Amino acid sequence: MSISNKHNHILPIRGINFSQQSADQIDDLYQQVLANGMHGLCFSAYEEGQHPDDDKLTEEQIKRRMKILAPYTKWTRTFSCIEGNELIPPIAKAEGIKTMVGAWISDDLEKNEQEIDGLIQLAKQGQVDIAAVGNEVLLRGDISEQQLLDYIEK
């Protein structure tokens, strides 16, 4: 992986052995990456002490976090379409950020239907640039390949 700096020089960051870098060198690289912006970031608005199984996201906390990221990225990737996560795509769009919206699929079939329905609703509203269904669900063995294909088809 590499990035371009403001002088259009490529900054290779894959393969850097950070154990050989001083704290100042790592900070300099971080600052260059941040200043040049990143193509996209995986986004979670959960704050310290919050957990996806227990806490619903609020519009205020999403807006607060999205405003921090907006100057540095063009895309955001989310992992759920329920429990407040459905608010992320329209807030991202309002900040000029494109969205890769994920539906979290697990062994909870009832929740899966809510996720898929939420993704479909967001897509119909024009809030989804790319849809992702079932991140790592087959790796975890939560559902069968056919079940995943059925969700994707829906």
C-alpha positions in Angstrom: 0.0 0.0 0.0 1.2 3.5 -0.7 -0.1 7.0 -0.6 0.7 10.2 -2.4 1.9 13.3 -0.5 1.1 16.9 -1.4 4.1 16.9 -3.8 2.7 13.8 -5.6 5.5 11.6 -4.2 4.4 8.1 -3.3 4.8 7.3 0.3 5.1 3.5 0.7 3.6 2.4 4.0 3.3 -1.4 3.3 6.3 -3.2 4.6 7.5 -0.5 6.9 8.9 -2.0 10.0 7.6 0.5 12.6 9.8 -1.0 15.3 12.7 0.6 13.4 11.1 4.0 13.3 11.3 6.6 16.0 8.1 8.0 17.5 8.8 11.3 15.7 9.2 9.4 12.3 5.9 7.5 12.9 4.2 10.8 13.9 5.5 12.5 10.7 4.2 9.6 8.5 0.8 9.8 10.3 0.6 13.5 9.7 1.4 13.1 6.0 -1.3 10.4 5.6 -3.8 12.5 7.5 -3.0 15.7 5.6 -3.3 14.0 2.2 -6.6 12.3 3.1 -7.6 8.7 2.9 -9.7 7.2 0.2 -12.0 5.6 2.8 -12.4 4.6 6.4 -14.4 2.0 8.2 -16.7 3.9 10.5 -18.2 3.2 13.9 -19.8 6.0 15.9 -19.8 3.9 19.1 -18.1 5.8 21.9 -16.0 4.5 24.8 -18.1 2.3 27.0 -20.7 1.6 24.3 -21.3 -1.8 22.7 -23.3 -2.7 19.6 -25.3 -5.3 21.4 -26.4 -2.9 24.2 -26.4 0.7 22.9 -28.3 2.5 20.1 -26.4 5.2 18.3 -27.7 8.8 18.4 -27.8 11.3 15.6 -25.7 13.7 17.6 -22.9 11.3 18.3 -22.8 10.3 14.6 -22.7 13.9 13.4 -20.0 14.7 16.0 -17.7 11.8 14.8 -18.5 12.3 11.1 -17.5 16.0 11.2 -14.1 14.9 12.6 -13.6 12.5 9.6 -15.1 14.5 6.8 -12.0 16.6 6.0 -9.8 13.4 5.7 -11.8 10.9 3.7 -14.1 10.5 0.6 -15.7 7.2 1.6 -17.0 5.6 4.8 -17.8 1.9 5.3 -20.5 0.9 7.8 -21.4 -2.5 9.1 -25.0 -2.4 10.2 -28.4 -0.8 9.2 -30.2 -0.9 12.5 -30.0 0.4 16.1 -29.0 3.9 15.0 -26.5 2.8 12.3 -29.2 3.6 9.6 -28.6 7.3 10.5 -24.9 7.1 9.3 -25.4 7.1 5.5 -27.6 10.3 5.3 -25.3 12.1 7.8 -22.2 11.0 5.7 -23.9 12.2 2.5 -24.6 15.5 4.1 -20.9 15.8 4.7 -20.1 14.9 1.1 -18.9 11.4 1.9 -19.8 8.4 -0.2 -21.0 5.3 1.6 -20.4 1.6 1.5 -23.3 0.4 3.7 -23.1 -3.0 5.3 -25.9 -5.2 6.6 -24.6 -7.2 9.6 -25.6 -10.9 9.1 -25.3 -13.4 11.9 -27.0 -16.5 13.2 -29.9 -14.3 14.5 -32.3 -14.7 11.5 -34.8 -12.2 12.8 -32.1 -9.5 13.1 -30.8 -10.5 9.7 -34.2 -9.6 8.2 -34.1 -6.2 10.0 -30.6 -5.6 8.6 -31.6 -6.5 5.0 -34.8 -4.5 5.2 -32.8 -1.5 6.6 -30.2 -1.8 3.8 -33.0 -2.0 1.1 -34.7 1.1 2.6 -31.4 3.1 2.6 -30.7 2.0 -0.9 -34.1 3.1 -2.1 -33.5 6.5 -0.5 -30.3 6.9 -2.5 -28.1 6.7 0.6 -26.0 3.6 -0.5 -23.2 3.9 -3.1 -22.1 0.3 -2.5 -24.0 -2.4 -0.5 -22.1 -5.0 1.5 -24.0 -8.0 2.9 -22.6 -10.5 5.4 -19.1 -9.3 6.3 -17.2 -12.5 7.4 -20.4 -14.4 8.1 -19.2 -17.5 6.2 -15.9 -17.4 8.0 -17.7 -17.4 11.4 -20.0 -20.2 10.2 -23.1 -18.3 11.2 -25.2 -19.2 8.2 -24.9 -21.3 5.1 -23.6 -20.0 1.8 -27.1 -20.5 0.3 -28.6 -18.4 3.1 -26.1 -15.6 2.4 -26.8 -15.8 -1.3 -30.5 -15.5 -0.5 -29.9 -12.3 1.5 -27.8 -10.8 -1.2 -30.4 -11.6 -3.8 -33.1 -10.0 -1.7 
